Amino acid sequence: IFLSPLGTAPRQTTTRPQRFQTSPVAFVYLAAAMFATTVAANNLTCGGRVTTRPPRVSKKLIVRGEASSSDGTVAKTNKVALPSSVSLQRRTALLAAALAPLTLVTQPAFAAPAKKSPPTPEVSFGLLRTDIKGLMKKDGDFGPTMVRLAWHSSGTYDKMTKTGGNGGGTIRFKEELAHGGNAGLDKAVKRLEPLKKKHPEISWADLIAFVGVVAIETMGGPQINFSYGRFDEMDPAKVTPDGRLPDADKGDGPGPKTRKGLRDVFARMGFGDREIVALSGAHALGRCHADASGYVGPWSGTPLLFNNSYFVLLKGLEWTPDDTKAKFQYKDPSGNLMMLPSDIALIEDKKFKKYVLEYAKDQKAFFTDFASAFEKLETLGTKNLTPLKA
């Protein structure tokens, strides 16, 4: 092993063949090698001495019978006198020493760095979680908006046709963002583009699902199991028809049509009454905006905290129609909070109401049922997912 010009042995790698590069150091080695080779050649032909004169011929080497010149000099002869002062062993050693620098130019001055292994899913999603929390600290509305995005991305599933759902991340396409229920979510997708660029190994579908989970947990909600491995759909033609998301009002306020509409939409995805009420508890977060859904106001006084306040307020306050708003909605006695017709339907329908009362009394039960229902929601339209290790 030879030493590099820095005095350290070059690193060895077996990950891939090294590329030989010509460097100033290599040129120095080459010049030294050429000079040393020339010196060795002279040594081998001139008796070990560097000289510019012809080799001196000893008289003892003159062949008998050849005449001398009259002045006593050696007679002309075609015989060659071989040098005897350098042994064969020494010649070999000198030649090897002369050629040694040549081996240096065939080695790279520095070994090529080993190719980095891709990060594990646990590392990738861990870094993404940190970035999501950072955005939530900068903008309080980011968390509730991401929960809505994740919900709407999954809520298009049809268990009969096996279409829609979160599997392909199609909500990022303008065709799906144009659906009535997704008003304003184009801005949410735009907010996620820097995260997608920073974490290219994570699909859009996984990103949208994961950001919803992190937002809920960060705002005080239950821990939700998450699985990854969704593949992005690249064809906008895979976007499902508009009208698959729940409607807040079917035209009769909280009446039978609105209640039936809730059950029809959730049954299409494979949910029952308990899961409908549990998932509705996400209305504890955020608020409605006139430029998005057309409704205005928050459901609770703590819109950035995930808890069972939605159910407590729904059953505990008197809700009356708010005639001051463009779309029909309800208000509490203070006029600061609101409820949608589909929210009031949960307290007026006997089958729904029993779960409202249960969750208003027991937040732990609500957290357990919500975590299970939300995990199920985010796996609609997916297959072969891998659970993310905690």
Buried (B, 14 or more C-beta within 10 A) or exposed (E): EEEBEEEEEBEEEEEEEBEEEEBEBBEBBBEBBEEBBEBBEBBBEBBBEEEEEEBEEEEEEBEEEEEEEEEEEEEEEEEEEEBEEBEEEEBEEBBEEBEBBBEBBEBBBBBBEEEEEEEEBEEBBEBBBEBBBEBBEEEEBBBBBBBBBBBBBBBBBBBEEEBBBBBBBBBBBEBBBEBEBBBBBBEBBEBBEEBBEEBEEBBBBBBBBBBBBBBBBBBBBBEBBBBBBBBBBEEEEBBBEBEBBBBBBBEBBBBEBBBEBBBEBBEBBEBEBBBBBBBBBBBBBBBBBEEBBBBBBBBBEBBBEBBBBBBBBBBEBEBEEBEEBEBBBBBBEEEEBBBBBBBBBBBBBEBBBEBBBBBBEBBEBBBEBBBBBBBBBBBBBBEEBEEBEE
